[in-house]
């Protein structure tokens, strides 16, 4: 998890999918959750996911060959 003020950014693995979520640090409530990509055959499903924050964006390197920039306020995909 990556602390972001009073929230936590976390990668979420669900079978063959990678998502990113923002949680409230005190309650654990999901602020938003965004599906990012599917992990195709041949990729290590245990590959680490990297996360970083800058200028109101959450950057996610999925470990499956895809990188995303998400808006911290609503999880909207910027690129």
MORA-V238673 format. One record per residue. RES is the residue in one letter. D_LAST is the distance of its C-alpha to the last C-alpha in Angstrom with 2 decimals. Layout:
RES/D_LAST
RES/D_LAST
//
This chain:
X/21.46
X/19.98
X/21.90
X/20.06
X/22.98
X/24.72
X/22.00
X/20.97
X/17.56
X/18.39
X/17.10
X/18.78
X/20.17
X/21.76
X/23.68
X/21.20
X/17.99
X/15.67
X/14.53
X/13.96
X/16.42
X/17.68
X/21.48
X/24.25
X/26.15
X/29.53
X/29.46
X/26.81
X/25.62
X/22.12
X/20.21
X/17.21
X/16.11
X/12.96
X/13.34
X/10.75
X/12.70
X/16.30
X/18.30
X/20.35
X/23.90
X/24.48
X/21.90
X/23.46
X/22.65
X/23.84
X/21.42
X/20.30
X/16.91
X/15.92
X/14.62
X/14.58
X/14.41
X/14.35
X/14.46
X/13.59
X/10.48
X/10.84
X/9.53
X/10.51
X/11.97
X/13.33
X/16.40
X/15.89
X/14.10
X/10.43
X/8.22
X/5.62
X/5.31
X/7.34
X/9.73
X/13.08
X/15.16
X/14.06
X/11.40
X/9.09
X/5.57
X/3.80
X/0.00
//
